[in-house]
Amino acid sequence: MPGNFIGLSDACEETAKDMMDQVFDVVDMLIKGDIDPAKLLEDAEKAYQDVTQLGNCSNIEDFVDAAAEEFVERVKVNNATLCVSDIDGLYTDVMAVATDLKNGDETKLLLDATKLFSALQQSKTDCTPSKVTLKDACEDSAKDMMD
């Protein structure tokens, strides 16, 4: 039985990695400005299939963790270790909020939603790609008008 659990866990991790491959293919097309509609559709379908296979995972957290690790492996982020940890925590926080909504527990929902918001802010800091400057779109438009 333990072997089966490990196999399921490994399958979940492989599914997460496959999904991230599709995501990065799409991002790469967008960055290069070379969008192949057929490839975009193929990648979207594969990513969707990977997400639908989550039901086969014995522990969704394995999937989330593998996707986070794949992300930090491909993208140099401010703090890779904390980024993976943050993403793992976000899953737990989102599930807590979902449970609160399902149970109609408004007091706990407020506390858990506040915790989730704080965790999102921290993950944004830790998971932001290094050497990225976020610009205001209006700033670029204003510069273009002045040229």
C-alpha positions, 0 to 999 in steps of 0.5 A: 500500500505505501508503494501505491501512495508514493506512486500517486504522489509522484503522479501528482507531481508529474501532472503539476510539472506537465501543467507548468510546462504548458503555462510556461509555453504560453508565457514564452509565446506572449513574451516573444510576441510570437503567438501560434493559435494552434499551439496556444489551444493545444497548451491550454487543453493539456493544462486543463487535462492536468488540472482535471486529473487533480481528482486522482491526487491523494494529496492536492498539496503535493500538486501545489508544492510541485507546481511551486517548485517548478515555478521557482526552478524556471523563474529566478524569484526574490526568495525561492525557499520562502516562495515555495513555502508561501504557496504551500501556505496559500493553499491551506489558507484558501481551503480554510476560507472555502470551509468558512464560506461553506459553514457560514462562519462569518467570524472565522471567515473574516479572520481567515480572509485577513490571514489569506490577504497577508499571506498573498502580500508576502508571497508576492514579495517572495515570489516576484521574479528578480530584476523585474520592474513593474511599470504603470501602463499610463507612465509608458503611454505618457512617455510615448505621447511626449516622444 
